[in-house]
Each structure stands twice: as structure tokens, then as C-alpha cells.
Amino acid sequence: MYFSLTSQKTWSSRRFLRRRNLPGDKEDEEAVAEDNSLKSAQHITGNFFGFSKIVVDPSTAFHYNWLLAVSVAILYNVVFVVGRGVFWELSNAAPEVWFILDYCADSIYVLDTILHAHEGYLDQGLMVRDCKRLRQNYFKSASWRTDILSCLPTDIFYLIWPPGHCHFEKLPCPVVLRLNRLFRLPRMMEFCDKTETKTGYPNVFRICKVVFAILILIHWNSCFYFGISYLIGFGKDSWVYNLGGENSTLSRQYIYCFYWSTLTLTTIGETPQPENDLEYVFVVADFLAGVLIFATIVGNIGSMITNMNVARVEFQNRMDGVKQYMAFRRVSKELEARVIRWFAYTWANKQALDEDRVLAALPDKLKAEIAIHVHLDTLKKVRIFQDCEPGLLEELVLKLRLQVFSPGDYICRKGDVGKEMYIVKRGRLSVVADDEKTVLATLSAGSVFGEVSVLDIAGNKTGNRRTANVRSLGYSDLFCLAKKDLWETLADYPEARHSLMERGCQLLRKDHLLDEEAFLKAQEEKESLKDRVERLDHMMEICQRKIEILMSENLNSSVKKKRKSVRSTKSKCGRNCHDRKDDSRIRNIDSSSSCESGQSEYEPTPGPSSETVPLTLTTRCSNTGRRSFHITSRTAWARRRHKLQNSI
């Protein structure tokens, strides 16, 4: 509210001015005028159909569900208003049911107009929730015109043209007065756009939407054909619809008209030959519409089907390229079969997708959230990363890379330098001895190995090398974390780095793989280096302080020399000139001087004490025309001031 922006004291002063009829300042008058205009605007627009505080957020589920209800009402009018306008048996079948459905749809239209006028929108990235601004934005758009047109109560003409008077001799039916309800179609298009954005199968939805549009066009065209047949005369020639015999039923009428419309618009079948001008014009218009509209629709469907298989096409192209390379290099058939089986496995398990390329369009924060949702639970299974701070885990999650190994592939061999650690996501691995036959252990989903080697702990007896052979039994999916990525992340988390080193040492001690002497020696070297750096920093600080002291002493000495030179100059001038006391406060001093007395100027100079004591008297020498300074002691000035006060 506007009143919350002004203090109570300010408003009380304005009310006082208004009561006394006194003119306030210009700002007060403008504020009062603005307040009055705001009150009048709120009074006029604040009760828009009694919904002054309704604000609809377009991003909520309520808005989407409401658009679904509005779309159902629009679809009802799109199908049945046109159909009931020409098929009289459909219109006369259940008048009470049509009456209820018509006015339920109208009620939804009216409510949708109100909610549409109060839909929020983004202004500088923030959702606008002020009702007045929402209504202003609504009336600035073009949608309010279609909303108003679709809500016009054209049913009032039922008083002149009752809906019950509809038969084969009198068409169209009075329900065509409701054709203005079709102006609400843009609202249905908005629902389709939102659904296409929300759904996980957008291409399937697009195809369904195109098929639905085709059916609506065929339905409308069949209604137009039946109406033209009535206009020319049922059964008058072979082209129009014939009502005789079994063709008089509603089902036969609609099915035949729908069939004729499908053949005409798709131009895939033979239709009866037109016999008069109106029939020729209608058939030509149908052919043109079929060529233009259906060519566009079929082209869109073709592109949608292609987009549905774009991932498969890209994967197939990569596999074909690898096949051609192996054929060119004459790779053995066994290895070629293994490569093909690897491609088949990655495609079957939905792992052929390049995650970095797919997520490249997202900002870093959203990519991090997706990676956390997918991989964080897996990373928490690593013993050395348990109880680590969340920030470290979130950064490490982005460094994980998925690798797929085929049956018989070695993840690592004994003696290899450990540059990565692995987390088993899916599959089974076997730890084998040097003979590659003896199985020492079996690793399954959730197992971790190589975590100590990436920490590069000094004193590790294995020298950060692999201590066993790890082989994949079947197809295995492993997350890989490189040593370089780990240490780049730990550079910003020194406490976590220290904690991880301690946990790594505990694991090595547990397996008796830590050389304590080498570890302590490395720690001492690190600490001694740290001490050296600290000592150098301390010495630099001391040198800096000494330099500052020398500079200050040099400055003070230069200032003292300057003062001494000024004082010597003043004393020499004082021996040749005499001072003259101010006429109002100081008596004449000794008049014996080599200079003739001239007009003096009294310039008091503040001293270091609490009182202001004049230290200098300035006098002009008559013989030189220069100012001369005579220094008088502070005690003499105090004595003279005391005598002057006593004389007064």
C-alpha cells in the first residue's frame, strides 16, 4: 500500500494543513494529490468483477490445470458448435444436455477472462503481482479482444430464433450463433505450448497435435460439404449427399461426409464428379487447401520423425566410422567383435549420450545440481570422502567421468602409477593375481579402489603404484576421478585436504603400507619449509619498519634545519629593526633602533599551549622596505598582558 511508505507523523502534518486550509510545501501537495489519484484509481479498478486481489502465477500447476479445463471447453465448441449447426439430428438429440454443456463452457470462458486479466508477468526478472499493473498489461495485449468477443452473449438471439426449430428443410441450426466461442482458440494454443515444454516426449506430442489438427480440418470440411448439399438440394445430382434410404441416419450422414472430406483433402481417392459451378468452386478450394495444408503437415511430421531418431542416427554414424577405421587398419575379427559389442551395450543401457555436450547449454549452477542429484550418493560411498564438507563433494561431483569396460578388460594392472580412483556403479570386477587366474577378491556396485594413490601420501611403501590387477568380469560402468582434478579442488579446501591425508594414512597403517620414518621426515621437511617462509616474512616486516623509522627521522631533521634557518633570519632582522606594539593592546617598546619606526602589523600565532599567544610582531623597515621579525619570549608577552590588564 502507498500509505505504508509514509510516516505517521508526515501524514498527521498533512491532515493538519488540510484542516486549517494552510498551503503546505510543494512536495506535500504533490503527495496528497498522488494519494487521492491512487485512491480513485483503486476505487475504479480495484473491484474488477469483485476479484481485486487475485494474482495467478503462470508457472504454477494450478495455471496449467486451468488451461487444461479451458482447452476442453474450447474443444467442445470447436467440434460440436460446427457439427450441430448442420447435422440437425445431432442438435435435436438431447437439447437439455447441450444446454448444460453450452453454459458450463460459457462459465469457464468468463472465469478464464478474469484469471487471464490477473496473470502475473515478469518485469526485470521479477514476478509482477500488483493487480492494477496486471490489468493494465492485459488490456495492452491483443488477447483481451478475443476474450471479450468469445464471451459476448450471442445466445440472446435465441429469443428470435429458438434452437428447437431445426430440421432438414431449415438449415443451419440456431446453434451457429455460438460461433464466436471459437475466438478463444489462442488460449488452447497456449496450453499446447506449455504441454510441449513440460512433457518428456515432445516429438510424440507434436505428432499427436498435428494429427488432431488434421482431424479437426476434415471434420469442418465434412460439415461444409453437408451444408452445401443442403443448399443445392439433397439428392439433386450425384455429387451432393443423398438422403434416401439408409442415408437418412445421423451416423451414415456424418461417416459419409467425413469419408468424402478425407478423400478430397488428401487427394488420394476418386470422388464424384461436380456438376454445377458451386460444386466446382468448392472442390477446387478443397484441392488447394489439401495441397497447401497437408503438404505442410506431412513435411512437419517427417521432420518430427527424423528428430525422434536423431540420437540413433548420430550413434550409428559414430559406430560406422569406427567400423570403417578397423577395416582400413585390418583389425582382427575378435577385437572388431568386442568393439561392436561395446557399442551395442552402451546403446542398450542409454550410455551413448554425451553428457557434456547435452548439458553445455545449462548454466554452471544447474549443471552442478544435476550432477549432485545423479552422482552424489555414489561419491559418499568412498571412505575417505565420508563426513567431508558439502562444498567439496559438490565440486568433486562435477569431476567424475563415466567409463564403460567390456568383459575381460583390465581397469588397472599391478605396478601402474595410480593417477585415478574408481567407483563401481554397475557390474562386477575381479582382483586377480599375477598369473591372471587366481581371483583374490570380487568387487561389485559401490566398491571403491585406488583412492589412496590419488592422495600422493609420502611414505607409501607402494610408491603410489597399483598393488593388484583389476579385471572386468562383464560389462562394467565405473566413475573415474583423476588425481589432478582432486588436487585442484583441494587447493580451495585446506582443512578438508588435511583431513583426507589423515584418513589416507589410517588406511595405509591398517594395511601396514606406510613407512612412518619417511612420512615423519616428509612432514618435517614441509614444516621446516613452512618455518623458513614464516621467518622470511618476519624479517621483511622488520626491515620495512626500520625503513619507515629512518624516513621519519630524516624528515624530522630536515624540518628542524629549516626552522633553525628561519629563526636565524628573523633574529638578524630583529637587530636592525624595532617592533611597534598594537595601538589597542601593547605599549611602545624600546625605541632605540637603527630603523625608523614604521607602521606595524600585528599577527598573532597560536602556540602549543591552551591559550593563543602572539609570538611575532611584523614591522616594515623604512630603509629596506622589507618585513622584519622580532622574536619575543612567551613569558615576556604574558608579563606585558598582565600589566595591561592592571592598568585598565
JOMO-V46388 format. One record per pair of residues at least 4 apart in sequence whose C-alpha atoms are under 7 Angstrom apart, sorted by the first residue. I is the first residue (numbers start at 1). J is the second residue. If there is no record, write none. Layout:
BEGIN
i=I j=J
i=I j=J
END
This chain:
BEGIN
i=6 j=10
i=7 j=11
i=8 j=12
i=9 j=13
i=10 j=14
i=11 j=15
i=12 j=16
i=13 j=17
i=14 j=18
i=14 j=28
i=15 j=19
i=16 j=20
i=17 j=21
i=17 j=22
i=17 j=23
i=17 j=24
i=18 j=22
i=24 j=28
i=24 j=29
i=25 j=29
i=26 j=30
i=27 j=31
i=28 j=32
i=29 j=33
i=30 j=34
i=31 j=35
i=32 j=36
i=33 j=37
i=34 j=38
i=35 j=39
i=36 j=40
i=37 j=41
i=38 j=42
i=39 j=43
i=40 j=44
i=41 j=45
i=42 j=46
i=46 j=52
i=47 j=51
i=47 j=52
i=48 j=52
i=52 j=131
i=53 j=131
i=54 j=118
i=55 j=118
i=55 j=119
i=55 j=120
i=55 j=129
i=55 j=131
i=56 j=63
i=56 j=115
i=56 j=118
i=56 j=119
i=56 j=120
i=57 j=63
i=57 j=119
i=57 j=120
i=58 j=63
i=58 j=119
i=58 j=120
i=60 j=64
i=61 j=65
i=62 j=66
i=63 j=67
i=64 j=68
i=65 j=69
i=66 j=70
i=67 j=71
i=67 j=191
i=68 j=72
i=68 j=191
i=69 j=73
i=70 j=74
i=70 j=108
i=71 j=75
i=71 j=188
i=72 j=76
i=73 j=77
i=73 j=105
i=74 j=78
i=74 j=182
i=74 j=184
i=74 j=185
i=75 j=79
i=76 j=80
i=77 j=81
i=77 j=181
i=77 j=182
i=78 j=82
i=78 j=182
i=79 j=83
i=80 j=84
i=81 j=85
i=81 j=175
i=81 j=176
i=81 j=178
i=81 j=179
i=82 j=176
i=83 j=87
i=83 j=223
i=84 j=88
i=84 j=90
i=84 j=91
i=84 j=173
i=84 j=175
i=85 j=172
i=85 j=173
i=85 j=174
i=85 j=175
i=85 j=176
i=86 j=171
i=86 j=172
i=86 j=173
i=86 j=223
i=86 j=226
i=86 j=227
i=87 j=91
i=88 j=92
i=88 j=166
i=88 j=167
i=88 j=168
i=88 j=173
i=89 j=93
i=89 j=250
i=92 j=164
i=94 j=98
i=95 j=99
i=96 j=100
i=97 j=101
i=98 j=102
i=99 j=103
i=100 j=104
i=101 j=105
i=102 j=106
i=103 j=107
i=104 j=108
i=105 j=109
i=106 j=110
i=107 j=111
i=108 j=112
i=109 j=113
i=109 j=151
i=110 j=114
i=110 j=151
i=111 j=115
i=112 j=116
i=113 j=117
i=113 j=147
i=114 j=118
i=115 j=119
i=117 j=134
i=117 j=135
i=117 j=138
i=118 j=131
i=118 j=134
i=118 j=135
i=119 j=134
i=120 j=127
i=120 j=128
i=120 j=129
i=120 j=134
i=121 j=127
i=121 j=128
i=122 j=126
i=122 j=127
i=122 j=128
i=123 j=127
i=123 j=128
i=130 j=134
i=131 j=135
i=132 j=136
i=133 j=137
i=134 j=138
i=135 j=139
i=136 j=140
i=137 j=141
i=138 j=144
i=139 j=144
i=143 j=147
i=144 j=148
i=145 j=149
i=146 j=150
i=146 j=183
i=146 j=184
i=147 j=151
i=147 j=184
i=148 j=152
i=149 j=180
i=149 j=183
i=150 j=180
i=150 j=181
i=150 j=182
i=150 j=183
i=150 j=184
i=151 j=181
i=154 j=177
i=154 j=178
i=155 j=177
i=155 j=178
i=157 j=161
i=158 j=162
i=158 j=163
i=161 j=174
i=162 j=174
i=163 j=173
i=163 j=174
i=163 j=175
i=166 j=170
i=166 j=171
i=166 j=173
i=167 j=171
i=185 j=189
i=186 j=190
i=187 j=191
i=188 j=192
i=189 j=193
i=190 j=194
i=191 j=195
i=192 j=196
i=193 j=197
i=194 j=198
i=195 j=199
i=196 j=202
i=196 j=205
i=201 j=205
i=202 j=206
i=203 j=207
i=203 j=304
i=203 j=308
i=204 j=208
i=205 j=209
i=206 j=210
i=207 j=211
i=207 j=301
i=208 j=212
i=209 j=213
i=210 j=214
i=210 j=297
i=211 j=215
i=212 j=216
i=213 j=217
i=214 j=218
i=215 j=219
i=216 j=220
i=217 j=221
i=218 j=222
i=218 j=258
i=218 j=261
i=218 j=262
i=219 j=223
i=219 j=258
i=220 j=224
i=221 j=225
i=221 j=261
i=222 j=226
i=222 j=257
i=222 j=258
i=222 j=261
i=223 j=227
i=224 j=228
i=225 j=229
i=225 j=257
i=226 j=230
i=226 j=241
i=226 j=257
i=227 j=231
i=228 j=232
i=229 j=233
i=229 j=234
i=229 j=240
i=229 j=241
i=230 j=234
i=234 j=240
i=234 j=241
i=234 j=242
i=234 j=243
i=235 j=240
i=235 j=241
i=235 j=242
i=235 j=243
i=236 j=240
i=238 j=272
i=239 j=272
i=239 j=273
i=239 j=274
i=242 j=247
i=243 j=247
i=243 j=248
i=244 j=248
i=247 j=252
i=247 j=253
i=248 j=253
i=249 j=253
i=250 j=254
i=251 j=255
i=252 j=256
i=253 j=257
i=254 j=258
i=255 j=259
i=256 j=260
i=257 j=261
i=258 j=262
i=259 j=263
i=260 j=264
i=261 j=265
i=262 j=266
i=263 j=267
i=263 j=268
i=263 j=269
i=264 j=286
i=264 j=287
i=265 j=286
i=265 j=287
i=265 j=289
i=265 j=290
i=266 j=290
i=274 j=279
i=274 j=280
i=275 j=279
i=276 j=280
i=277 j=281
i=278 j=282
i=279 j=283
i=280 j=284
i=281 j=285
i=282 j=286
i=283 j=287
i=284 j=288
i=285 j=289
i=286 j=290
i=287 j=291
i=288 j=292
i=289 j=293
i=290 j=294
i=291 j=295
i=292 j=296
i=293 j=297
i=294 j=298
i=295 j=299
i=296 j=300
i=297 j=301
i=298 j=302
i=299 j=303
i=300 j=304
i=301 j=305
i=302 j=306
i=303 j=307
i=304 j=308
i=305 j=309
i=306 j=310
i=309 j=313
i=310 j=314
i=311 j=315
i=312 j=316
i=313 j=317
i=314 j=318
i=315 j=319
i=316 j=320
i=317 j=321
i=318 j=322
i=319 j=323
i=320 j=324
i=321 j=325
i=322 j=326
i=323 j=327
i=324 j=328
i=325 j=329
i=326 j=330
i=326 j=331
i=327 j=331
i=331 j=335
i=331 j=336
i=332 j=336
i=333 j=337
i=334 j=338
i=335 j=339
i=336 j=340
i=337 j=341
i=338 j=342
i=339 j=343
i=340 j=344
i=341 j=345
i=342 j=346
i=342 j=406
i=343 j=347
i=344 j=348
i=345 j=349
i=346 j=350
i=346 j=351
i=346 j=352
i=347 j=351
i=347 j=352
i=354 j=358
i=355 j=359
i=356 j=360
i=359 j=367
i=362 j=366
i=362 j=367
i=363 j=367
i=364 j=368
i=365 j=369
i=366 j=370
i=367 j=371
i=368 j=372
i=368 j=398
i=369 j=373
i=370 j=374
i=371 j=375
i=371 j=397
i=371 j=398
i=372 j=376
i=372 j=394
i=372 j=397
i=375 j=379
i=375 j=397
i=376 j=380
i=376 j=397
i=377 j=381
i=378 j=446
i=380 j=385
i=380 j=386
i=381 j=446
i=382 j=386
i=382 j=448
i=384 j=500
i=384 j=503
i=384 j=504
i=388 j=392
i=388 j=496
i=389 j=393
i=390 j=394
i=391 j=395
i=392 j=396
i=393 j=397
i=394 j=398
i=395 j=489
i=396 j=400
i=399 j=481
i=399 j=485
i=400 j=479
i=400 j=480
i=400 j=481
i=401 j=479
i=401 j=480
i=401 j=481
i=402 j=477
i=402 j=478
i=402 j=479
i=402 j=480
i=403 j=477
i=403 j=478
i=403 j=479
i=403 j=480
i=404 j=476
i=404 j=477
i=404 j=478
i=405 j=409
i=405 j=472
i=405 j=475
i=405 j=476
i=405 j=477
i=406 j=472
i=406 j=474
i=406 j=475
i=406 j=476
i=407 j=472
i=407 j=473
i=407 j=474
i=407 j=475
i=408 j=471
i=408 j=472
i=408 j=473
i=409 j=471
i=409 j=472
i=410 j=470
i=410 j=471
i=410 j=472
i=411 j=470
i=411 j=471
i=412 j=416
i=412 j=469
i=412 j=470
i=413 j=466
i=413 j=468
i=413 j=469
i=413 j=470
i=414 j=466
i=414 j=467
i=414 j=468
i=414 j=469
i=415 j=465
i=415 j=466
i=415 j=467
i=416 j=465
i=416 j=466
i=417 j=464
i=417 j=465
i=417 j=466
i=418 j=450
i=418 j=453
i=418 j=454
i=418 j=464
i=418 j=465
i=418 j=466
i=419 j=454
i=419 j=482
i=419 j=483
i=420 j=450
i=420 j=454
i=420 j=480
i=420 j=481
i=420 j=482
i=420 j=483
i=421 j=449
i=421 j=450
i=421 j=451
i=421 j=454
i=421 j=480
i=421 j=481
i=421 j=482
i=422 j=448
i=422 j=449
i=422 j=450
i=422 j=478
i=422 j=479
i=422 j=480
i=422 j=481
i=423 j=446
i=423 j=447
i=423 j=448
i=423 j=449
i=423 j=478
i=423 j=479
i=423 j=480
i=424 j=444
i=424 j=445
i=424 j=446
i=424 j=447
i=424 j=448
i=424 j=477
i=424 j=478
i=424 j=479
i=425 j=445
i=425 j=446
i=425 j=477
i=425 j=478
i=425 j=479
i=426 j=445
i=426 j=476
i=426 j=477
i=426 j=478
i=427 j=444
i=427 j=445
i=427 j=474
i=427 j=475
i=427 j=476
i=427 j=477
i=428 j=442
i=428 j=443
i=428 j=444
i=428 j=445
i=428 j=472
i=428 j=473
i=428 j=474
i=428 j=476
i=429 j=442
i=429 j=443
i=429 j=444
i=429 j=470
i=429 j=471
i=429 j=472
i=429 j=473
i=430 j=439
i=430 j=441
i=430 j=442
i=430 j=443
i=430 j=470
i=430 j=471
i=430 j=472
i=430 j=473
i=431 j=439
i=431 j=440
i=431 j=441
i=431 j=442
i=431 j=468
i=431 j=469
i=431 j=470
i=431 j=471
i=432 j=436
i=432 j=437
i=432 j=438
i=432 j=439
i=432 j=440
i=432 j=468
i=432 j=469
i=432 j=470
i=433 j=437
i=433 j=438
i=433 j=439
i=433 j=440
i=433 j=468
i=433 j=469
i=443 j=447
i=450 j=454
i=452 j=504
i=453 j=464
i=453 j=465
i=454 j=483
i=455 j=501
i=456 j=464
i=458 j=518
i=458 j=519
i=458 j=522
i=459 j=514
i=459 j=515
i=459 j=516
i=459 j=518
i=459 j=519
i=460 j=464
i=460 j=513
i=460 j=514
i=460 j=515
i=461 j=513
i=461 j=514
i=461 j=515
i=472 j=476
i=482 j=486
i=483 j=487
i=484 j=488
i=485 j=489
i=486 j=490
i=487 j=491
i=490 j=494
i=490 j=497
i=493 j=497
i=494 j=498
i=495 j=499
i=496 j=500
i=497 j=501
i=498 j=502
i=499 j=503
i=500 j=504
i=501 j=505
i=502 j=506
i=503 j=507
i=504 j=508
i=505 j=509
i=506 j=510
i=507 j=511
i=508 j=512
i=508 j=513
i=508 j=514
i=509 j=513
i=509 j=514
i=515 j=519
i=516 j=520
i=517 j=521
i=518 j=522
i=519 j=523
i=520 j=524
i=521 j=525
i=522 j=526
i=523 j=527
i=524 j=528
i=525 j=529
i=526 j=530
i=527 j=531
i=528 j=532
i=529 j=533
i=530 j=534
i=531 j=535
i=532 j=536
i=533 j=537
i=534 j=538
i=535 j=539
i=536 j=540
i=537 j=541
i=538 j=542
i=539 j=543
i=540 j=544
i=541 j=545
i=542 j=546
i=543 j=547
i=544 j=548
i=545 j=549
i=546 j=550
i=547 j=551
i=548 j=552
i=549 j=553
i=550 j=554
i=551 j=555
i=552 j=556
i=553 j=557
i=554 j=558
i=555 j=559
i=556 j=560
i=557 j=561
i=558 j=562
i=559 j=563
i=560 j=564
i=561 j=565
i=562 j=566
i=563 j=567
i=564 j=568
i=565 j=569
i=566 j=570
i=567 j=571
i=568 j=572
i=569 j=573
i=570 j=574
i=570 j=628
i=570 j=629
i=570 j=630
i=571 j=575
i=571 j=630
i=572 j=576
i=573 j=577
i=573 j=628
i=573 j=629
i=574 j=578
i=574 j=628
i=574 j=629
i=574 j=630
i=576 j=593
i=576 j=594
i=576 j=595
i=577 j=593
i=577 j=594
i=577 j=595
i=577 j=621
i=577 j=628
i=578 j=591
i=578 j=593
i=578 j=595
i=579 j=589
i=579 j=617
i=579 j=619
i=579 j=630
i=580 j=588
i=580 j=589
i=580 j=600
i=581 j=586
i=581 j=587
i=581 j=588
i=581 j=589
i=582 j=586
i=582 j=602
i=595 j=621
i=595 j=622
i=595 j=623
i=596 j=621
i=596 j=622
i=598 j=619
i=598 j=620
i=598 j=621
i=598 j=622
i=599 j=619
i=599 j=620
i=600 j=618
i=600 j=619
i=600 j=620
i=601 j=617
i=601 j=618
i=601 j=619
i=602 j=617
i=602 j=618
i=603 j=614
i=603 j=616
i=603 j=617
i=603 j=618
i=604 j=613
i=604 j=614
i=604 j=615
i=604 j=616
i=605 j=613
i=605 j=614
i=605 j=615
i=606 j=612
i=606 j=613
i=606 j=614
i=607 j=612
i=607 j=613
i=615 j=631
i=615 j=632
i=615 j=634
i=616 j=629
i=616 j=630
i=616 j=631
i=616 j=632
i=617 j=629
i=617 j=630
i=618 j=627
i=618 j=628
i=618 j=629
i=619 j=627
i=619 j=628
i=619 j=629
i=620 j=625
i=620 j=626
i=620 j=627
i=620 j=628
i=621 j=625
i=621 j=626
i=621 j=627
i=621 j=628
i=632 j=636
i=633 j=637
i=634 j=638
i=635 j=639
i=636 j=640
i=637 j=641
i=638 j=642
i=639 j=643
i=640 j=644
i=641 j=645
i=642 j=646
i=643 j=647
i=644 j=648
END
